[in-house]
Amino acid sequence: MHYYRSANAEVNCCYKYLMFSYNILFWLAGAGFIAIGFWAWSEKGMLSDLTQVTRSQGFDPVWLVLIVGGVSFILGFAGCVGALRENICLLKFFSGLICFILFLELLAAVLAFVFKDSLKEWNYDFFLANIKAYRDDIDLQNVIDSLQRLNFCCGARDPNDWDLNVYFNCTKSNPSRERCGVPFSCCLPDPADNVVNTQCGYDVRETKDWSTSIYTKGCISALEEWLPRNFYIVAGVFIGISLLQMVGIFLARALMTDIMQSRFYD
């Protein structure tokens, strides 16, 4: 008795190389993020003294870069090697991890909507903790400055939140030149200045009228106003990322089905 292999039992080359092309971007992007993260740490001297990683009081943005890079690298590796070697275990790991990430994204969106008041308080506390560590990490400092400049805000709820920072608090015993001031990113821009005045926030909170020199709105309120204005952009980005993840799941599942069929008929 002779058995003939079905013409449709071959592994679909289209799925195979689409899967590889889809994942090579993740692999390269992940490697790039990891390289950038370690370069940033080396610039701050953390690689020569790893205890600085655990001593950091505020949020280090490099952690986010490394986590995104690590997950992207692992996903890209599993997808690329799984597609080229027709390895079902790696393809299952790839699709399972993407499903898990997609589930976490949906869960985070639901929890953020249900517990929006608690989330607001958490964001406020998180922002204050990073105000305290503003001068401890140059990357954190740049993130806060960018956030305040782009959203025309200062502090979490108002400029007085900068009293929590040892350099900016208004106590008489504070020897800092920045005493009772705010970072330059809180200052209203002066059209006549071509160069950023990094000392524009000095002593500003000792005056009675701040509105003529710095932003008085807190960043938590500014972000709450930003979200409704940009709702369609945020929703579009979220939907786009979700669709991209579902395409990866579809390609992995289709390729696994083809591989199992080809092995069944061998």
Salt bridges, closest charged atoms under 4 A:
GLU10 OE1 - ARG5 NH2 3.68
ASP49 OD2 - ARG55 NH2 3.67
ASP60 OD1 - LYS44 NZ 3.02
GLU86 OE2 - LYS16 NZ 3.16
GLU121 OE2 - ARG157 NH2 3.03
ASP137 OD2 - LYS44 NZ 3.04
ASP139 OD2 - LYS44 NZ 2.87
ASP163 OD1 - ARG205 NH1 3.12
GLU178 OE2 - ARG135 NH2 2.23
ASP203 OD2 - ARG177 NH1 3.21
GLU206 OE2 - ARG179 NH1 2.64
GLU224 OE2 - LYS120 NZ 3.44
GLU225 OE1 - LYS217 NZ 2.81
ASP266 OD1 - ARG5 NH1 2.78
